[in-house]
């Protein structure tokens, strides 16, 4: 086996031992500062297709990520925090350290607060917590809804939030977030690899996200229900061969979700519908609009067998449909359906170990990236893929 995976794994283990010695709370200039970190190291083996820009059909350890965050209160109402994050999953991330979030948060009342900076985006059940591996049973969150190759496109925005929690008498309470800002642009995101599969080069995309999330916590223990909305205005430039292109696009997402915990059982489900309209100019001339519809869904159940063992399963679905734009973009009617089973072992304090099997039908379209790329599968994509994921995680 190549040396590089072993070096990556050893580096991750060394980082674990170094960071585990750090205190979670320190005092600086009389202020209590919370310091937390995490990393995970995974292994993937697939048949059928390579997945997530890795050589998973050969077996790969190219599945590493980690982060370190610092949070403190400057006053009773003002909190600041930041997180550095890095990942190396095939071609995703390439080991570059990035600012995952960095914000100032001023809370006036329970029902009114403001955040500004690079802020995690509230979207569905898990978008703003998807990097906290210890919170989730899964080695890979449902990829139809939370595709790992698109993480950097949706996890945060550079702008501002208004948020709060409002009690509603005997009906529980409502948490809300309203936000807007610039969408981060990650050149190692799956968006760019998918476009490259179709022959697009020198692509640069910029966008603005505006959205909200409303979550109802009824007076039923363990239940939460919510609705999210997100609209993105995106501008792009690039080339198809030698042909220069410019695009303007509007993406609109509607999300409904729910989660219910009862004793050792937890049920969760989320549904998303996204409409995309893209106007295209080729060599300065307008082309027909590209109209696309995306639907994604997952339903899951987990059961805590013992203090150290949790098992679960989910079914995830992603469908993509779009019209053709002659000479520029092919029509698509594609999908990925994924049935997953998982066992999570809480081996020791701060340590998790997960074993997960995925049974996938379909590869969707490289015009809407969800893990499968032609560049990583030069022999051609086949319709079915079985995937084994083994993942070790540490947090403090």
C-alpha positions, 0 to 999 in steps of 0.5 A: 500500500502507498506510504502516503495514507500511512503518513496521513493516518500517523499525522492524525494520530499524533495530532490526537495525542497533542490536542488531548493534552490541551485544557478545554477552558483557559483564562486569558486577561481575566476572561474564560476562553473555551478551546475545542478541537476535533479530527477524524480519519476514515477509510473507504472501499467501494465497488462499481465507482470511485466516490468523493474524488478518491480512489475508493475502488482501490481502498483509500485512507484519503478521508481526513479532516480536523478543526480547532475553535476558540470562543469567549465572552468579552462582555455579558452580552458580547461573544466572539469565536472562530474556527480553523478547519482543514480536510483532505478527502481525495481532491476536496480541500487539499489540506488547506487551512481555512476559516470555517467561521469567525464571528461577533455575537451580541445578544440583547434579549433571549428573543433578539440577538445579532451575529456578524462575520463568517457565520454558520448558515442555519439550513435544515436539521444539520447544516450548521453542525455537520462538522461536529462528528461526535453529534452524529451517528453517521460516518457520512451524513445523508449525502442526498441532503448533505453532500460532502463535496458541497460542504463549503458552498453551504456551511457558512455565509459572510454577512450577518444574522438576526436570531432569537427564541420566542416562548409561545405560552403552552405551545412551547417556543420558536427559535428563528434565524434570518440571515444574509451574506456572501457565499464562500467560494471554494475552488476545491469544491465539487461544483468546480469538478463537476463543471470540469467534467463537462469541459468548462474551464476558468470558472469563477462563481460568486453569490449572495445567500439570503435565508431564514430558519424557523424551528418549533420546539413543542411541549413534547420532550424530544421533538423539534420541527422546522422550516428553512428557506434559502435564495442564492443569486449567483454570477459566473464566468468561464469558458467552454472550450474556447467559447467565453461564457457568463451566467446569472442564476437564482437558486431557491430552496425550501426545506422541511424537517423534523426530529423526535427522540424517545428513550433510546430511539431517534427518528429524523427526516428532511425534505428539500426542493430547489429550483434553479434558473440560469441565464447564459450568454455565450460570446456575448449572445443570450442563450435559452435559460437553463431550468433545473429542479432538485429534490432531496430527502432522507429518513433515518432511525437510530437506536442506542443499544448500550452506552458504547453502541448505537446502530442506525439506518437511513434512506437518502434520495436525490433527483435532478432534472434539467432541460438541455441548452444546445451546445452548452449543457445536456439535459438530465433526468438522474438520481442517487438513492442510498440505503445506509446501515451504521454501527457507532462505537463510543470506545472511550471518552472523546473517541468514536469509531463508526462502521457504515455500509452504503448501497447506492443506485444511480450517479446523478449528473456532474452538472449537479455534483453529488460524489461521482465524477467522470475524471475519477472514473475514466472507465465510465460510471456504472449505475450501482455502487456499494461503499464501506466507510470506517471512521475514527473520530476524536473531539475535546 
